[in-house]
Structure formats: C-alpha cells, structure tokens
Amino acid sequence: MNALEKIREWVKTYPGFGILNDFQIDYTDQVPNTAGMFPDGLVEVSRRRDINGNVTVVNQYNFAIHYLFEKAPGDDEGAKINADWVSEFQEWVQTQSVMGLAPVFGDRPRREVIKAQNGALYETDREGTALYVVQLSVQFVKKYGRV
C-alpha cells in the first residue's frame, strides 16, 4: 500500500468520519459532507551520512484535506459544528501520532510525527456550503546502509 492509500485508510478511522458521504483523491464534490485529499508529494527535510557511509534521511509527506460541509450564510450554529469537527479531527491526529496508533512510513516508528494543522474555513458559497482545509504532514526517518 502506498503512502496516499495508507493515509486515506487511516483518516477514514477517525470517529467523526461517518458524517462524510465520500472521500476522494484530488477532487472535492460540490455536494455537502464530502471530502477530498490532495497529495503534495515527498519532501526531503535533511540527509546525514555517518563515518561508515550509512545515510539517514528525514522525509515528509504533505497532504491537504478539503471538507465540504453545509453552512448557510449567517448560520452560527452550523459554523460552530463544522469548526468543532475540524478541531476534533486535528486533536485526534495528534493523539494517534503521540500514542503510536498512526500508520508507520519509515525505519524509526518512535520518531515519526503526523500533524494536522491550520484547519480553517477556506471559502463559503451562497448555496449553503463551506469548504474547510486541513494540512496533514507525516515526518519520518529512512535509513540506508553504505551508499
């Protein structure tokens, strides 16, 4: 299973995920209660070679997750429900990462960090929907023997 599939399947285990009707890749429907995950690729954060020629690389995957929820203009109650959902998702990601319950991508599982950050309202429309975006990152270590 590749990184995208691994993250997608894990996000689906979030207890609040049940309110979503669909969770697509590279696409968000204009139908309320749908989501899309947009991968942003792999970033090499650092690389270190030891005296024996072994290489340790810190990598990071980045994803943007878009959630489209119902929110009528001026609907404070709906806005609060949506904002709470996004905040609770971010807290769930943190808990999963800290407790070692998140998926593993590298060679040092205890050093892996998955973060869900910057959850925010991105835009609203007159049809009564609101698009929220959460940035998800996975930082992990890969070790390579004598290169």
C-alpha positions in Angstrom: 0.0 0.0 0.0 1.5 3.4 -1.0 1.6 6.4 1.3 -1.5 8.0 -0.1 -3.6 4.9 0.3 -2.2 4.3 3.8 -3.1 7.9 5.0 -6.5 7.8 3.3 -7.5 4.5 5.0 -6.2 5.8 8.4 -8.2 9.1 8.1 -11.3 7.0 7.5 -10.9 5.6 11.0 -11.5 9.0 12.6 -14.6 8.5 14.8 -16.3 11.6 13.2 -15.6 10.4 9.7 -19.1 8.9 9.5 -20.7 12.2 8.6 -18.9 12.2 5.3 -20.5 10.6 2.3 -17.5 10.5 0.1 -13.7 10.8 0.4 -11.9 11.2 -3.0 -8.4 11.8 -4.2 -7.6 15.1 -6.0 -11.2 16.1 -6.1 -13.9 17.5 -3.8 -17.5 17.3 -4.9 -19.8 20.3 -4.5 -22.1 18.1 -2.5 -22.2 18.7 1.3 -20.5 16.2 3.6 -17.8 15.2 1.1 -14.0 15.4 1.3 -11.0 15.2 -0.9 -7.4 14.5 -0.2 -4.7 16.3 -2.3 -1.2 14.9 -2.0 1.7 17.4 -2.2 4.4 14.8 -2.6 7.5 13.9 -0.7 10.0 16.5 0.7 13.4 15.6 1.8 13.9 17.6 5.0 17.5 16.5 5.8 20.2 14.0 4.9 23.1 12.9 7.1 25.9 10.5 6.3 27.9 8.9 9.2 31.5 7.9 9.2 30.7 4.4 8.0 28.8 5.7 4.9 25.3 5.0 6.3 22.8 7.6 5.3 19.8 8.8 7.5 17.2 10.8 5.6 14.3 12.7 7.3 11.4 12.9 4.8 8.0 14.5 4.9 4.8 13.7 3.1 2.3 16.6 2.8 -1.4 16.4 2.1 -4.3 18.9 2.0 -7.6 17.6 3.1 -10.7 19.5 1.9 -14.0 19.1 3.7 -17.2 20.5 2.3 -19.9 20.9 4.9 -23.3 22.5 5.0 -23.3 26.1 6.3 -26.0 28.6 5.4 -24.9 32.2 5.3 -25.1 33.7 8.8 -25.6 30.2 10.4 -23.5 30.5 13.5 -24.7 27.1 14.9 -23.7 25.3 11.7 -20.4 27.1 11.6 -19.6 26.1 15.2 -20.4 22.4 14.4 -18.1 22.5 11.4 -15.3 24.2 13.2 -15.6 21.8 16.1 -15.4 18.9 13.7 -12.2 20.2 12.1 -10.6 20.9 15.6 -11.5 17.5 16.9 -10.0 15.9 13.8 -6.8 17.7 14.4 -6.7 16.6 18.0 -7.4 13.0 17.0 -4.5 13.1 14.6 -2.2 14.4 17.4 -3.4 11.7 19.8 -3.0 8.9 17.3 0.6 10.1 16.5 1.6 10.6 20.1 0.2 7.2 21.2 1.8 5.3 18.3 -1.5 4.4 16.7 -0.9 6.2 13.4 0.5 4.4 10.3 4.3 4.0 10.0 6.2 5.1 7.0 9.9 4.9 8.0 12.5 2.9 9.8 12.2 4.6 13.2 8.5 4.5 14.2 9.0 6.2 17.5 10.4 9.2 15.8 7.5 9.6 13.3 5.3 12.6 13.7 1.9 13.1 11.9 0.4 16.5 12.3 -2.9 18.0 11.2 -2.5 21.8 11.2 -4.0 25.0 10.0 -7.6 23.8 9.9 -9.5 26.7 8.6 -12.6 27.8 6.7 -11.4 28.3 3.1 -14.5 29.6 1.4 -18.3 29.7 1.6 -20.9 30.0 -1.1 -24.5 31.2 -1.4 -25.8 27.7 -1.9 -25.1 26.9 1.7 -21.8 25.1 1.8 -18.4 25.8 3.4 -15.1 24.4 2.4 -12.6 23.7 5.2 -9.0 22.8 4.7 -6.6 20.9 7.0 -2.9 20.5 6.2 -1.7 17.0 7.1 2.0 16.2 7.3 3.9 13.0 8.0 7.6 13.2 9.0 9.6 10.0 9.1 13.2 8.7 9.0 14.6 6.4 6.4 18.0 4.7 6.9 20.2 3.5 4.1 23.2 1.2 4.5 26.6 2.1 3.0 25.8 4.2 -0.1 
